[in-house]
Structure formats: structure tokens, C-alpha cells
Amino acid sequence: MTIQEEFRARHPRAAALAERARAAIPGGITHDIRHLLPFPVYIERARGTRKWDVDGHEYVDYWMGHGALFLGHCHPAVVSAVQEQVARGTHLGASHELEIRWAELVNRLVPCAELTRFTMSGTEATHLAMRVARAATGRTKILKLAGHFHGWHDGAAVGVNPPYEVPMSAGIPGATLDQVVICPPNDIKAVELALERGDIAAVILEPAGGQSGTTPTIPGYLQELRALTTRHDVVLIFDEVITGFRYAPGGAQAYFGVTPDLTTLAKIVAGGLPGGALCGKRELMSMLAFRGDPDWDRGHRVAHAGT
């Protein structure tokens, strides 16, 4: 019996669910990362460090909701807080005191965070960070490092997997890809040469290294990158979707002692629920604020909507 045959034999309910899913959902999955052969495992419940699938198998969960469940599954404090708020309302369609308290906590913990704006995902957060950087600098190009992942929006969907010049998806206009400059990781000279052209709005990277730190950043690189971006007046964005609040309470920037201009966060900031944030220096984050000046509010302010 092959491994796949044994897997099928041990997961009959998952096999049935996978067949049912393919009839209702494109490819039978709701996230590309769950494209597994012969079919994905279907989880029924989870608690603490464990989860159980529909076929009764128990797992020690090292994945922890893509790394977002810092407190484990169903932590009592998180469950209680969610239940309490659901009873008060979910989509209020208005401002709420809790969003202020939430932002205050982020601003207190993250070194670069003077102001915080919340999003619905890490992809939204990096998209907004790039928009803010472009508006603030008047430049259009974003420099990213090969192998670093910053979400699936058009402006980030290149330079993730080799060949790096080929986007990770069809349907992305070439004109959008022309606005992304890809440099090898840990090669400060390549970044320096790119910045000397004068058309780079921001440098974005995973501070611990690409692919969730599996290709680590070498010692001293972040310090050199900070000095280089400052010298060229380029916005430095740390994508802390993976490292935020894990490397240290203030994230990788606190751990490495290098403060970026903007930081992106994702589900970790929402207790493992859908959510994200962009935080950073007041001068940049204020690009999102209304000023009561029609010219600014309509033509120069950075727009951000979403639920």
C-alpha cells in the first residue's frame, strides 16, 4: 500500500468532504495553501496545542492558524472576550471605544507605532503600506526581496517563488509588475544600486528573513538597510505578519533593535481572528487623516475603506 492509499484508507470522511467541496468551491479549497494531495485533512475542533479531524485523528498543532494563535486554540480569555462582544453586536457599522483601546495597545508595544489603522488582513495591510509610501514620497516603485511574501494583491504577487520574475498568479497586468523591483536577500549592495536610481518609494521585507524566516536575514543587514533607506529618503516597511509579537512583545524590530517607518500586522493582532493593521510614524500615518481641506481630502489624502 502506498502512502497516499494508506492516507485515503485512514481518512474516509475527509475524502467524502473533499469530493463535496470540489462541487461547491473552486478546486475544493478556500486558500491555496490547502491544496494538498490526495486531499486536505478536515479539522473538526481544536483546543490548546491539539486539534482533531473529522476521522477522529488527534494532532499536535505546530501550524497554529498560520502562526497567528500565539495563545493556542480556544484560549479561555479569547473565547470569553469574543462571546461577550458577539452578544453586544458584530458589525456595528460605526466607531467603537474598543478600536481606540486596541490601537493604544499596538502603539504601546510596537516601536515604530505612533498611529495605527486596522485592516481585515495582512494582504490589505501591505497594500495600504505601499499606497502610503507612494503618496508620501511621490515615487511609484516598491523594492522587495526575492523569496519574501507580502500577500496576494497584484503589487506583491511577484518575487515570491522562483523564477522570481514570474508572478505567482495569472491576471496581473505587466504595468503593475513594472512597479516592483526585486533584489536578492541579504545583498545590501544590490539595494543600494536600486535606490540610487531615485524612483523607489519603499523597501518592504520580512525582517527575520523570507518565507517566514526560513532564509534568515544575516547579522547587520537590517541596520545597514535602515541607514541606506534613511539616506535616500525611502520608506522602510517591516512586514511583521509572521514576526509581530512573537520575536518580542514589540516584534522583530524590538528584537533586532531596528525601527522601520511602517509595520504591517495580520491575524496575530486580532487574536487569531481575521484582521490586520498598519502602524507607523505619525508623519506617514497622517496621510490617512482628513484635514477639512477639500483639496487635501479629495486629491492628496490616502484613502482607506473596508469593513
Secondary structure, 3 states (H helix, E strand, C coil): CCHHHHHHHHCHHHHHHHHHHHHHCHHHCCCHHHCCCCCCCCEEEEEECEEEECCCCEEECCCHHHHCCCCCECCHHHHHHHHHHHHHCCCCCCCCHHHHHHHHHHHHHCCCCCEEEEECCHHHHHHHHHHHHHHHHCCCEEEEECCCCCCCCHHHCCCCCCCCCCCCCCCCCHHHHCCEEEECCCCHHHHHHHHCCCCEEEEEECCCEHHHHCEECCCCHHHHHHHHHHHCCCEEEEECCCCCCCCCCCCHHHHHCCCCCEEEECHHHHCCCCCEEEEECHHHHHHHCCCCCHHHHHHCCCCCCCC
